Amino acid sequence: MLQAHAQMGEPQYLWRFDHPNRADIPPDSDPVTNYHNTRRGSVVLMAEEGMVVHGLVGYFESVLYGDVTMSISPCSRTPGMFSWFPISFPLRHPVIVPAARTSR
């Protein structure tokens, strides 16, 4: 459902969430802080052409049970899936991205 956008490249995996994830809960943690659900990650994005980036898009893939999955990623989209949409993360200040350099 994204419109008026340019895709920089293929979606990249950032992090995984398992539920329940009891292994990540420190024994002395406060469940109200939701500490065990904190996630951080980074990826390197390369643009074939120079562009101005105004935001990023987030997709998800979910393994519900065994081989039963649900995905909104363009690489593995579940057919007929129209009740979930990508999340847009707008940037406060657009970023000018130069074209990736290639050696020949």
TAMOSUL-V59729 format. One record per pair of residues at least 24 apart in sequence whose C-alpha atoms are under 6 Angstrom apart, sorted by sequence separation. I is the first residue (numbers start at 1). J is the second residue. D is the distance in Angstrom with one decimal. If there is no record, write none. Layout:
BEGIN
i = <I | I>
j = <J | J>
d = <D | D>
END
This chain:
BEGIN
i = <14 | 59 | 58 | 58 | 57 | 57 | 56 | 57 | 56 | 55 | 55 | 55 | 54 | 8 | 54 | 53 | 53 | 52 | 52 | 52 | 51 | 50 | 50 | 50 | 49 | 48 | 47 | 48 | 47 | 46>
j = <41 | 86 | 86 | 87 | 87 | 88 | 88 | 89 | 89 | 89 | 90 | 91 | 91 | 47 | 94 | 94 | 95 | 95 | 96 | 97 | 97 | 97 | 98 | 99 | 99 | 99 | 99 | 100 | 100 | 100>
d = <5.9 | 5.1 | 5.5 | 5.0 | 5.6 | 4.6 | 6.0 | 6.0 | 5.1 | 5.3 | 4.0 | 4.9 | 5.5 | 5.4 | 4.6 | 5.5 | 5.1 | 5.6 | 4.5 | 5.9 | 5.3 | 5.6 | 4.3 | 4.1 | 4.4 | 5.2 | 5.3 | 5.4 | 5.5 | 5.8>
END
